[in-house]
Amino acid sequence: MLGNPGNGLSSREYRFELDGHFLSQRDKTVYEAKSPGAKPQIHEDFGFLSYDTSLKKFVWRQFHNEGFVNEYRLDSVSADGKSMEFVTTRIENLAPGWRAKKSYRILGADELDETFWLAAPGKDLEVYTHTRLKRVP
């Protein structure tokens, strides 16, 4: 079901792969149960960021446990290099017309702010999740 999942606890790992050609990312978020006796919602995804030399763009493919795949392209980077936005170019296994956007803001050496927007066909993008990540030793 699509909709704002509520409060959750996330873990994420980034790692360079295959001689540094790709950046992998693996996430797991456990959302609080929405009602007493209900099970918490668990979201997992993993992705790969690569540089497409023909497009001259960074491309990010993200695979979700719900079965869909988001393909993003880097759309913008702030002048200070601390903020970036990715927009979907394709979403696999979801009805046509859905769109998504992710933005990242580096808050410090060990802290990252992420916002995920989602839009149903014919609708405007709306914030779906907002996450603040802190590195743990």
BELCOR-V619509 format. One line per field, one symbol per residue. ss: DSSP state (@ for helix, = for strand, . for the rest). phi: phi as a letter, one per 30 degrees, with the letter a starting at -180 (. if undefined). psi: psi as a letter, one per 20 degrees, with the letter a starting at -180 (. if undefined). A space follows every 10 residues. Layout:
ss = ???
phi = ???
psi = ???
This chain:
ss = .......=== =======... .========= =......... ========== ==....==== ====....== =======... ..======== ==......== ========.. =========. .....===== ====...
phi = .clddjdacc bbbcadbhhi dbccbbbbbc ceddbeiddd dccbabbbcb ccdddhbdbb cbccddjcbc ccbdcabded icbbbcbdca bdibeejdbb bbbbbdcleb bbcbbccbbd eicddbdcbb bccbdcd
psi = pqroiaqrpq qqpqppqmkj hqpqppqppo qqpiqpiqqq pppqqqrppr oohhhlqppp pppqiiirpp oqqphqpqhi jiqqppqqiq oqkqqqiqqq qpqppoiahk ppppppqqpr pjrqpqpgqp pppppq.
